[in-house]
Amino acid sequence: MPPEHPLVISGAVEGPTDETVVRRLVKEAGGSLDRVYGKSGKSNLRQRLAGYNRAARHAPWVVVVDLDHSADCAPPFCEDWLPQPSNHMRFRVAVRAIEAWLLADHERLATFLSIPAVRVPADPEALDDPKLTMINLARQSRRRGIREDMVPRPNSGRHVGPAYTSRLIEFVETEWRPEIAAERADSLGRCRMRLKELIDDWIPEA
Amino acid sequence: MTKTEYKALRFTRIHVENWRNFTHADAELQRRVFLVGPNAAGKSNLLDVFRFLLDIASVGGGFQEAMRRRGGVSRIRSLAARKYPDIRICTHIGNDENPTAWAYELSFTQDNQRRALIKSERVARNGTEILRRPDVKDKSDPERLIQTHLEQVYANQEFRDVSDFFASVRYFHIVPQLVREPDRSVGKQNDPYGGDFLEQIARTPERTQKARLRRIVEALRVAVPQLKELDLERDAKGTPHLRGRYEHWRPQGAWQNEEQFSDGTLRLMGLLWATLDGSGPLLLEEPELSLHPEVVRFIPQMFARIQRRYGRQVLLSTHSPDMLRDEGVGLDEVLLLLPGGEGTEVRAASKFTDVRELLAGGLTLAEAVLPRTSPRNVDQLSFSFAD
């Protein structure tokens, strides 16, 4: 049963897919994601991070960023981006991109994409470019709709297909199981844990 | 030709000369087309080429009527036109497999009574010419050159598909106030500004109507999550009203009608209805108006999914950077309108080598292309009015 008055949390992410993921994680942890900032890419988020961090002195915040190739692993990345997180700030890094968290629920993703489950890599956090893996898996889909929505057209000059984002959002909202995915994606497991602590240990200021 | 093949037809290329503010413009057209440019760059004028073809081919239309609606040749002809006073439109129709299944070309000018006169009309199927005017008959009776063969049922038999395709074009620019006050638009049919929008819904067979309204609620979930149900009801006077049930603290929720919907909700409903109604190319004028930026950024995705399902082409004009924030918008789908001294130039974003580099460096498509669309030498505008 969700609590009657879930803790309201603010968040900042890189884009709409990440927003849906974080929304589910916050809800699962017993909170409610209220305002979501950013959604205009990674560099935009970084410029505003100091502001979010200040706001997190007084209210609970979660920020999720893709590691990409900004660093070899998460700790130096956090040190570089946010050396002094505020009390109520939960700054989390997806290794190497949020797609890895989705690939980690390999069974549901395989059904969603209409591909054999064995094709989904077993260690999504070791992938160099999880987004590219996602697209290459979609390319093998038995369903034309998945292929046309998610795989870029040859002359489009883009890395993703025309409805890539809305397909991922659909997957996250309807199929994805964070608790299963956390078994294969350590950074997701940590993110869930920190969110749970944030919400469970919250003491409202007088 | 089977029905599905017909559905998949689209405009694959447009070429115009001396049309309004385009002295010479040529562009390939994808299934989605985003026309981007500053004010008065000619976004609506480019869309008007397709409306012009629609006007010629539609019932109650025709070449002379299409000219009359536009105020005659001199209103259409580019101000920058000098040596080549003929106005020329050439378009290809096809699909990805065969982009030139059809080609239609029309050029015209005006006679000394300011009457629009066809200089040439050509149709080709798979590269083979099947109509070329003026022909022998036109030469013996020049009066024939005031009408296209496109508009004549007895003359367009061999290329009826082209005529039907042009007639299937829909233009849409809904004005919420007109939807709310249908009295202002009494007698209008298929009013692109939405005057008979509710009547249009009411005229749709009930099963189709209900199914579409359900799909609209589904699609609106992103923008208006409280909306749970939509239906159409006639009041005592027989006027149709669109009603929406909103989730509310009351157990049954609350019903509201079109007078209470916000401008944005009403425009979005109109937009969705238009995309579900018909199968021909859809022309949209600034669909982002009155919509929240977060909703606008989903519009390209919405069209992508509709297209895959129905094969329908969408050509839209936009001012909104949010529309171009979507990372799935192809560079070949974005046409930049670049104003210059010799009229506006049209170029696909994919033609600029540095755009790809800017995207790779983390800029959004909007950030990469919009600076290109601001007019150069704006300061000189003020000189041109000096004596």
Chai-1 contact restraints between the chains, C-beta under 6 A:
chainA,res_idxA,chainB,res_idxB,connection_type,confidence,min_distance_angstrom,max_distance_angstrom,comment,restraint_id
A,S43,B,G362,contact,1.0,0.0,6.0,A-B,restraint_1
A,G145,B,R308,contact,1.0,0.0,6.0,A-B,restraint_2
A,E148,B,R308,contact,1.0,0.0,6.0,A-B,restraint_3
A,N155,B,D332,contact,1.0,0.0,6.0,A-B,restraint_4
A,S156,B,G330,contact,1.0,0.0,6.0,A-B,restraint_5
A,G157,B,L331,contact,1.0,0.0,6.0,A-B,restraint_6
A,G157,B,S350,contact,1.0,0.0,6.0,A-B,restraint_7
A,G157,B,R356,contact,1.0,0.0,6.0,A-B,restraint_8
A,R158,B,G330,contact,1.0,0.0,6.0,A-B,restraint_9
A,V160,B,E327,contact,1.0,0.0,6.0,A-B,restraint_10
A,V160,B,G328,contact,1.0,0.0,6.0,A-B,restraint_11
A,G161,B,G328,contact,1.0,0.0,6.0,A-B,restraint_12
A,P162,B,A304,contact,1.0,0.0,6.0,A-B,restraint_13
A,P162,B,G328,contact,1.0,0.0,6.0,A-B,restraint_14
A,A163,B,Q301,contact,1.0,0.0,6.0,A-B,restraint_15
A,A163,B,A304,contact,1.0,0.0,6.0,A-B,restraint_16
A,A163,B,R305,contact,1.0,0.0,6.0,A-B,restraint_17
A,Y164,B,G328,contact,1.0,0.0,6.0,A-B,restraint_18
A,S166,B,Q301,contact,1.0,0.0,6.0,A-B,restraint_19
